[in-house]
Amino acid sequence: RRRENDVAYLGLRSLKRESSDRLVSRLLKDRSITVTAEQLGDLVNLCDGHPFNFYRMIEEIEQRGVGPFLANPKEFIDWKHRQSSEYLNKIPLTHEDKLILSLLVLVPELDFDAIVAALPIDSANASDALLRLASLHVVEVDAEWGTISPALRTAVGGDSRIGLGGSI
């Protein structure tokens, strides 16, 4: 992100499994890297549906090879967790944001009515918080259902600002 206000950003949701398979397959094919169906599945699973993760993973595979990468993807996993934690730490979370994220850590997918019923906040504040979290790519909302973005799940679960702590 830039401080200057001359660039517009488009939110990018995590990719569905089929789209992730196609993207990884295409990126590998463009670099003449062949993989088995099992390896492709493992690579897709490692990326959490986030396109930026796919491109970083491909860079590592080009340097190390598919077999060595899959044998020990620790460096890649550490990198993606570090990236998501740094991103999340830059976001100032409101009280409502923290409550919603704490609830979604416990119950990974909830509809709007269940979120409002479970939390001590009114529906207007819950709606505003969900919209804000969705615009920041922390939460994905599909119809009425909300879930923590796959690429940020680990970061949200490990963020010390987020936790029930008897607040519900």
DAHUCOR-V720704 format. One record per residue. RES is the residue in three letters. PSI is psi in whole degrees, -180 to 180 (999 if undefined). BURIAL is + if it has 16 or more other ideal C-beta (glycine too) atoms within 10 Angstrom, else -. D_LAST is the distance of its C-alpha to the last C-alpha in Angstrom with 1 decimal. Layout:
# DAHUCOR-V720704
res->[RES;RES]
psi->[PSI;PSI]
burial->[BURIAL;BURIAL]
d_last->[D_LAST;D_LAST]
This chain:
# DAHUCOR-V720704
res->[ARG;ARG;ARG;GLU;ASN;ASP;VAL;ALA;TYR;LEU;GLY;LEU;ARG;SER;LEU;LYS;ARG;GLU;SER;SER;ASP;ARG;LEU;VAL;SER;ARG;LEU;LEU;LYS;ASP;ARG;SER;ILE;THR;VAL;THR;ALA;GLU;GLN;LEU;GLY;ASP;LEU;VAL;ASN;LEU;CYS;ASP;GLY;HIS;PRO;PHE;ASN;PHE;TYR;ARG;MET;ILE;GLU;GLU;ILE;GLU;GLN;ARG;GLY;VAL;GLY;PRO;PHE;LEU;ALA;ASN;PRO;LYS;GLU;PHE;ILE;ASP;TRP;LYS;HIS;ARG;GLN;SER;SER;GLU;TYR;LEU;ASN;LYS;ILE;PRO;LEU;THR;HIS;GLU;ASP;LYS;LEU;ILE;LEU;SER;LEU;LEU;VAL;LEU;VAL;PRO;GLU;LEU;ASP;PHE;ASP;ALA;ILE;VAL;ALA;ALA;LEU;PRO;ILE;ASP;SER;ALA;ASN;ALA;SER;ASP;ALA;LEU;LEU;ARG;LEU;ALA;SER;LEU;HIS;VAL;VAL;GLU;VAL;ASP;ALA;GLU;TRP;GLY;THR;ILE;SER;PRO;ALA;LEU;ARG;THR;ALA;VAL;GLY;GLY;ASP;SER;ARG;ILE;GLY;LEU;GLY;GLY;SER;ILE]
psi->[151;149;-33;150;32;10;137;142;143;126;139;111;162;149;147;165;-47;-43;-38;-44;-46;-43;-49;-44;-44;-44;-40;-44;-42;-24;11;38;124;143;159;168;-38;-44;-41;-45;-42;-41;-44;-43;-36;-23;-8;25;9;118;-37;-37;-37;-45;-40;-42;-42;-39;-45;-40;-39;-35;-37;-26;156;-49;-54;-38;-49;-27;-32;81;19;-44;-42;-45;-45;-42;-48;-34;-39;-43;-47;-37;-42;-41;-49;-39;-24;-12;120;120;133;170;-43;-41;-47;-41;-46;-45;-38;-42;-43;-21;-39;-45;101;-22;123;151;167;-45;-39;-38;-47;-41;-32;-18;152;50;151;166;-35;-45;-38;-42;-46;-43;-43;-41;-43;-47;-35;-40;-23;2;23;-37;143;133;125;109;-112;-8;139;144;154;137;134;-39;-17;0;-51;-42;-42;-44;-28;-2;123;-18;-17;123;151;-46;33;12;-10;999]
burial->[-;-;-;-;-;-;-;-;-;-;-;-;-;+;+;-;-;-;-;+;+;-;+;+;-;-;+;+;-;-;-;-;-;-;+;-;-;-;+;+;-;-;+;+;-;+;+;+;+;+;+;-;+;+;-;+;+;+;-;+;+;-;-;+;-;+;-;-;+;+;-;-;+;-;-;+;-;-;-;+;-;-;+;+;+;-;+;+;-;-;+;-;+;-;-;+;+;+;+;+;+;+;+;+;+;-;-;-;-;+;-;+;-;-;+;+;-;+;+;-;+;-;-;-;+;+;-;-;+;+;-;+;+;+;-;+;+;+;+;+;-;-;-;-;-;+;+;+;+;+;+;+;+;+;+;+;-;-;+;-;-;+;-;-;-;-;-;-]
d_last->[34.2;36.7;36.6;39.3;38.4;41.2;39.5;37.2;34.7;33.9;30.6;31.3;29.0;29.2;32.2;32.4;34.2;37.5;37.5;36.6;39.5;41.9;40.9;41.3;44.5;45.9;45.1;46.7;49.7;50.3;50.7;52.8;50.3;50.3;47.6;47.3;44.8;42.8;42.8;41.7;38.7;37.8;38.2;36.1;33.2;33.3;32.8;29.5;31.1;31.4;35.0;35.1;34.4;37.3;39.8;38.9;39.2;42.6;43.8;43.1;44.8;47.8;48.1;47.4;48.1;45.9;46.6;45.9;42.7;41.3;42.4;40.3;37.9;36.0;37.2;36.0;32.6;32.2;33.3;30.9;27.9;29.2;29.7;26.2;24.6;27.0;26.2;22.4;22.9;25.0;22.2;20.5;16.8;15.1;11.6;11.2;13.1;11.0;7.8;10.3;12.1;9.5;9.0;12.8;13.5;12.3;13.8;16.7;17.6;15.9;17.5;16.4;15.8;13.5;11.4;11.5;10.8;7.6;6.1;6.6;9.8;13.2;15.4;17.7;15.4;13.9;17.6;18.8;16.3;17.4;20.9;20.8;19.4;22.0;24.7;24.0;24.2;20.8;19.7;22.3;22.1;24.7;25.2;21.9;20.3;18.4;18.6;18.8;22.4;24.3;25.9;22.7;20.7;21.8;21.3;17.7;17.0;19.0;17.8;16.7;14.8;12.4;10.0;6.5;7.9;5.6;3.8;0.0]
